Amino acid sequence: MRVKRIKKNLRHYHQLPIHIEEHRDVHWSREETASIQTVLQAERFIEQVGFADCFADSRKPGPSLYVAVCGRRDAVIPRNVQKDPEMSQTWALKDSVLRRGKVYYGKLSRGRAMFVAPRMIPFFKSLFGMRKREETKQLSTSACRMLRVLRKEWEMGTAELRAASGLSDRSTFTRALDELQGAMIVIPSDVIYEPKFTYLWGLAEERFPKEIASNVERSTALREVARCFLSGAGLTIPGELARVTGLSRPEAGLGNRALVKEGYAVMISPGTYRLSNLKAE
């Protein structure tokens, strides 16, 4: 089933008009001359696109740091990633970006590791986050235990956090950690390789206090996330925005139709939207 789904997505992807592909090449740094080499370039890239996957290749839609490092639209992650220099560079840049703390990084919807520019954090928080008074109702017991520890200590390594929260089962600990990341409550704040590999975990509100505290209506957030994606994509096909962001298709449609209403986009056919100032082929 997974192979069939990937092939179906690739058929949609290759049906994009050439001028749309070229638009994406420019805006998503899929050109060799614009490939990402330094952490400053990576941060500028994330700020430009608004949000980006970290390790996705050309088989998945949307902007990706890995593809931008490769500087080509057909970049595919090889099976032996340990020996791939472009994957190694992407990994090193990811570490530097999260350590500097200029942009948001964490596992968001569907467990995908993503970068989010500070200007987009309030909109993603509106869509995927939760209010503090809702945490005990919506979070699992394990996630609440972990969160209490982090709110007391503010930053802890993986092993220390696991021991302090009393989550001895590795899978339970991982699910709780992913749950808190998905709700935009906890983020990795640093990565350490010596004496052993580990992440340091902290609270998103500590690193991005203003952005996390912002209150944005859900309809506004849907529109602005759709705008952010469409500005770089040029044209979006059915289901593409939902796959990139983790939104449901109906909500992705609401965001795109809001752009049509204000004249920012035009609907070509059901589920297909194009920037209004981008000429048709």
Beta strands, then each sheet from edge to edge (+ up, - down):
strand 1: 51-53
strand 2: 104-107
strand 3: 113-116
strand 4: 155-157
strand 5: 186-192
strand 6: 198-203
strand 7: 235-236
strand 8: 265-269
strand 9: 272-275
sheet 1: 1+ 3- 2+
sheet 2: 4+ 6- 5+
sheet 3: 7+ 9- 8+
end
